[in-house]
Amino acid sequence: MIQLDEKAYLYLLGVIPVLLVLFLLHQLWKRRVQRKFADPKLLKDLAPDRSMFKPQVKLVLLLMALTFLTMGLVNPKMGTKLETVKREGVDVVFAVDVSKSMLAEDIAPNRLEKAKRLVSEIINELASDRVGIIAYAGQAYPQLPITTDYGAAKMFLQSLTTDMLSSQGTAIDEAIELAATYFDDEEQTNRVLFVISDGEDHSEGALIDAVELATDQGIRIYTIGVGGTKGAPIPIKRNGVVESLKKDSEGEVVITRLNEEILIEIAAEGNGAYIDGENTAAAVEAIQEILSQMDKKEFEAKQFAEFKDQFQWFLGGALILLLLDIFVLERKTAWLRKLNLFNEKKAS
């Protein structure tokens, strides 16, 4: 397994296409100026040792050196040993609402981004708990099974969008039923489900039955409300610019509101509690307090250990390439002319 220490330095790789463009523009400018100065055949006679291909070779060496230098700054680390460790924790599943109403901007930047930030901050505070992620709208979709890989959890969390599920609505009952299949350890006594939603457009019919079924399996359900009770329209954007507002079948602008009542009812029936998600720090603190009071279950997890730095190989490679660039001259050399390495005799 490979870890990257300083991912921010990867942006330096964006310099490579810029250098390529500048090199091509310089070559075109130089060729145009030379043609104005003299005939190409005369230029070859005036500068017989000028190489046609070495400038490109030097450019390749420079770009490769830049790539190696960047990777050295990023400092990749390689896990050299896979070991089994014992942990104590709670199984936590996050069910995140990705329906269109989560695009409302009554809570900055919008409800969905607020929900993702909440879950990300909660994961940051976890130490040895296992986490899983479910996305739901008109139906529930398993996004990430129970795992101890918090990095993967954050990656899958950031990929959540309102376009990932075609069916719209807020099928909290399906999310709860799907969450029940996540807890595969029958000995795990503390199973926790956090439902993050605005509670809008929910299906009332099978909701309470789903909650009761989950509680019978030892799952405690906590709900986190995101959004405002005053309501807000749902913007329809293109390339980050608002084009219009979502309208109903009668042409009226849809106003979506946080439905705290249903979220409070779900939490009460699920032996949990309702948490207001407006204040991120307060919500994370409340959840951290809830999890700290639960009994921990010991389980085994495999993870890579003894990560070793690999930056020295990349810096060494960059140094060698830069030295080669220094010694590779743009003019022809006698031994290269004999080898005809770049096929310049045929080209001339």
C-alpha positions in Angstrom: 0.0 0.0 0.0 1.2 3.5 -0.8 0.6 6.7 1.1 1.4 10.2 -0.2 2.7 12.6 2.5 2.4 16.0 0.8 -0.3 15.7 -1.9 -0.3 19.4 -2.5 3.0 19.3 -4.4 1.2 17.2 -7.1 0.0 20.5 -8.5 3.5 21.2 -9.6 3.0 18.6 -12.4 0.7 21.3 -14.0 3.9 23.1 -15.0 4.8 20.3 -17.5 2.1 21.1 -20.2 3.0 24.8 -19.8 6.6 24.1 -20.5 5.7 22.0 -23.5 3.6 24.8 -25.0 6.3 27.3 -24.4 8.9 25.1 -26.0 6.7 24.6 -29.1 6.1 28.3 -29.4 9.8 29.0 -29.0 10.7 26.5 -31.7 8.1 28.0 -34.1 9.4 31.6 -33.4 13.0 30.5 -33.9 12.3 28.7 -37.1 10.4 31.8 -38.4 13.3 34.1 -37.5 15.9 31.8 -39.1 14.0 31.7 -42.3 14.0 35.5 -42.4 17.7 35.5 -41.8 18.9 32.9 -44.4 18.0 29.9 -46.5 17.7 26.7 -44.5 20.5 25.0 -46.6 22.7 28.0 -46.0 22.1 27.8 -42.2 23.2 24.2 -42.3 26.4 25.2 -43.9 26.9 28.0 -41.5 26.2 25.8 -38.4 27.1 22.2 -39.4 27.3 21.0 -35.8 23.8 22.2 -34.9 21.8 19.1 -33.8 18.2 18.8 -35.0 17.0 16.5 -32.2 19.0 17.2 -29.1 16.8 20.2 -28.0 13.9 17.8 -27.8 16.0 15.3 -25.9 17.0 18.0 -23.4 13.4 19.0 -22.9 12.4 15.4 -22.2 15.2 15.1 -19.6 14.1 18.3 -18.0 10.5 17.3 -17.8 11.4 13.9 -16.4 13.6 15.5 -13.8 10.7 17.9 -12.8 8.4 14.9 -12.5 10.8 13.0 -10.3 11.5 16.1 -8.2 7.8 16.6 -7.7 7.3 13.0 -6.6 10.2 13.4 -4.2 8.5 16.4 -2.6 5.2 14.4 -2.4 7.2 11.7 -0.6 5.4 8.4 -1.3 5.5 5.9 1.5 5.2 2.2 0.9 3.7 -0.2 3.5 6.1 -3.1 3.8 4.2 -5.2 6.2 0.6 -6.3 6.6 -0.3 -7.0 10.2 -3.4 -7.8 12.2 -4.2 -5.5 15.0 -6.9 -5.6 17.7 -9.2 -2.7 18.1 -12.1 -1.7 20.4 -14.9 0.3 18.9 -18.4 0.7 17.8 -19.9 0.0 14.4 -21.2 3.3 13.0 -23.2 3.7 9.7 -24.0 7.0 8.2 -27.1 7.3 5.9 -26.8 10.5 3.9 -29.8 12.0 2.1 -28.9 12.9 -1.5 -32.3 14.0 -2.7 -32.7 17.2 -4.7 -34.0 19.1 -1.6 -30.5 18.8 -0.2 -29.3 21.4 -2.8 -31.2 24.1 -0.9 -28.8 26.8 0.3 -30.6 27.8 3.5 -27.5 26.5 5.2 -24.1 27.3 3.7 -23.0 26.2 1.2 -25.9 23.9 0.8 -27.6 21.1 2.8 -25.7 18.2 1.1 -22.2 19.8 1.5 -23.1 20.6 5.1 -24.1 16.9 5.7 -20.8 15.7 4.1 -18.8 18.1 6.2 -20.6 16.9 9.4 -19.8 13.3 8.6 -16.2 14.1 7.7 -15.7 15.9 11.0 -17.2 13.0 12.9 -14.9 10.6 11.2 -11.9 12.8 12.1 -12.8 12.3 15.8 -13.1 8.6 15.6 -10.2 6.5 16.9 -10.9 2.8 16.4 -14.6 2.6 15.4 -15.7 1.0 12.1 -17.7 3.1 9.7 -20.0 2.5 6.7 -21.8 4.9 4.4 -25.2 4.7 2.7 -26.6 7.2 0.1 -30.4 7.4 -0.3 -33.0 9.4 -2.1 -36.0 7.6 -3.5 -34.1 4.4 -2.9 -31.1 3.5 -0.8 -27.7 2.6 -2.2 -24.7 1.0 -0.4 -21.8 3.5 -0.8 -19.2 1.9 1.5 -19.4 -1.2 3.6 -18.2 -1.4 7.3 -14.5 -0.5 7.3 -11.7 0.9 9.5 -10.2 2.7 6.5 -11.2 6.3 7.3 -9.3 7.6 4.2 -11.5 5.5 1.9 -14.6 6.6 3.9 -13.8 10.3 3.3 -13.1 9.6 -0.4 -16.5 7.9 -0.9 -18.2 10.6 1.2 -16.9 13.4 -1.1 -18.3 11.5 -4.2 -21.9 11.8 -3.0 -24.0 14.0 -5.3 -27.7 14.5 -5.9 -27.3 13.0 -9.4 -26.1 9.6 -8.3 -29.6 8.3 -7.7 -32.3 8.8 -10.4 -35.3 8.1 -8.2 -36.2 11.1 -6.1 -37.8 11.3 -2.6 -36.5 10.6 0.8 -36.8 6.8 1.5 -35.5 6.8 5.0 -37.2 3.4 5.6 -35.1 1.8 2.8 -31.9 3.4 4.2 -32.7 1.9 7.7 -33.4 -1.5 6.2 -30.2 -1.4 4.2 -28.2 -0.3 7.3 -29.4 -3.4 9.1 -27.5 -5.6 6.6 -24.3 -3.7 7.3 -23.9 -5.0 10.9 -22.5 -8.5 10.1 -21.1 -9.1 13.6 -23.8 -10.8 15.8 -21.8 -10.2 18.9 -21.6 -6.5 18.4 -23.9 -5.0 21.0 -23.6 -1.4 20.1 -24.7 -0.7 16.5 -25.3 2.9 15.6 -27.0 4.5 12.6 -26.8 8.2 12.0 -29.5 9.4 9.5 -28.5 12.8 8.0 -31.4 14.4 6.2 -33.7 17.4 6.0 -36.7 15.0 6.5 -38.5 16.3 3.4 -40.7 14.1 1.1 -40.4 11.0 3.3 -42.4 7.8 2.9 -44.5 7.5 6.1 -46.0 4.1 5.4 -43.1 1.6 6.1 -40.9 4.0 8.1 -42.0 3.1 11.6 -41.9 -0.6 10.7 -38.4 -0.2 9.5 -37.3 1.6 12.7 -38.9 -1.1 14.9 -37.2 -3.9 12.9 -33.8 -2.1 13.3 -34.2 -1.6 17.1 -35.1 -5.3 17.4 -31.7 -6.0 15.9 -30.0 -3.8 18.5 -29.5 -0.8 16.2 -29.8 2.6 17.8 -30.9 5.3 15.4 -29.8 8.9 15.7 -31.0 11.6 13.3 -29.1 14.8 12.3 -31.2 17.6 10.8 -29.7 19.8 8.1 -31.5 22.8 6.7 -33.8 25.6 7.9 -37.4 25.5 9.1 -38.2 28.7 7.2 -37.6 27.0 3.9 -35.7 27.8 0.8 -36.0 27.1 -3.0 -34.0 24.5 -4.8 -31.5 26.1 -7.3 -30.8 24.4 -10.6 -27.2 25.2 -11.6 -25.0 24.7 -14.6 -21.3 25.1 -14.3 -21.8 26.6 -10.8 -24.3 29.3 -12.1 -27.9 29.3 -11.1 -30.1 29.0 -14.2 -33.5 28.6 -12.5 -35.4 27.4 -9.5 -37.1 24.0 -9.2 -40.8 24.2 -9.9 -43.7 21.8 -9.3 -46.2 20.6 -11.9 -48.2 23.8 -11.6 -45.2 26.0 -12.3 -44.8 27.2 -8.7 -41.4 27.5 -7.1 -40.8 24.5 -4.8 -39.9 25.6 -1.2 -38.3 22.9 0.9 -38.2 23.0 4.7 -36.4 21.0 7.4 -38.9 18.6 8.8 -37.7 18.2 12.4 -40.8 16.4 13.6 -40.3 13.3 11.5 -36.6 13.2 12.4 -37.4 13.5 16.1 -39.9 10.8 15.8 -37.5 8.4 14.1 -34.8 9.1 16.8 -37.3 8.5 19.6 -38.6 5.2 18.1 -35.0 4.2 17.4 -33.8 4.6 21.0 -31.6 7.5 19.9 -31.8 11.2 19.8 -32.2 14.1 17.4 -29.2 16.4 16.8 -29.4 19.8 15.2 -26.7 19.9 12.5 -26.7 23.7 12.0 -23.7 24.1 14.3 -21.0 21.7 13.1 -18.8 21.9 16.2 -21.7 21.4 18.6 -23.1 18.5 16.6 -19.7 16.7 16.4 -19.2 17.2 20.1 -22.6 15.8 20.9 -22.0 12.7 18.7 -18.5 12.2 20.2 -20.1 12.2 23.7 -22.7 9.6 22.6 -20.1 7.3 21.1 -17.7 7.6 24.1 -20.5 6.4 26.5 -21.0 3.2 24.5 -19.4 -0.2 25.3 -16.6 -1.0 22.9 -16.4 -4.3 21.0 -13.0 -5.8 20.3 -12.4 -6.8 16.8 -9.5 -7.6 14.5 -8.4 -5.5 11.5 -5.6 -5.9 9.0 -3.6 -2.8 8.1 -0.3 -2.0 6.6 2.5 -1.0 9.0 6.1 0.1 8.8 5.6 2.7 6.1 9.0 3.7 4.6 9.9 6.9 2.8 10.6 6.6 -0.9 11.5 10.2 -1.7 15.2 9.5 -1.9 14.8 7.4 -5.0 12.9 10.1 -6.8 15.3 12.9 -5.8 18.2 10.7 -6.9 16.6 10.1 -10.2 16.0 13.8 -10.6 19.6 14.6 -9.9 20.8 12.0 -12.5 18.5 13.4 -15.1 19.6 17.0 -14.4 23.3 15.9 -14.8 22.5 14.2 -18.1 20.8 17.4 -19.2 24.0 19.4 -18.4 26.2 17.0 -20.4 23.9 16.7 -23.4 24.9 19.6 -25.6 22.7 20.9 -28.4 25.5 20.6 -30.9 26.6 17.4 -32.6 29.5 15.5 -31.1 32.1 13.4 -33.0 31.2 10.1 -31.5 27.5 10.7 -31.8 28.0 11.6 -35.5 29.7 8.2 -36.0 27.0 6.3 -34.2 24.3 8.3 -36.1 22.2 7.8 -32.9 19.5 10.3 -34.0 19.6 9.3 -37.7 20.8 12.9 -38.6 22.8 11.8 -41.7 19.6 10.7 -43.3 17.8 13.8 -42.1 20.5 16.0 -43.6 
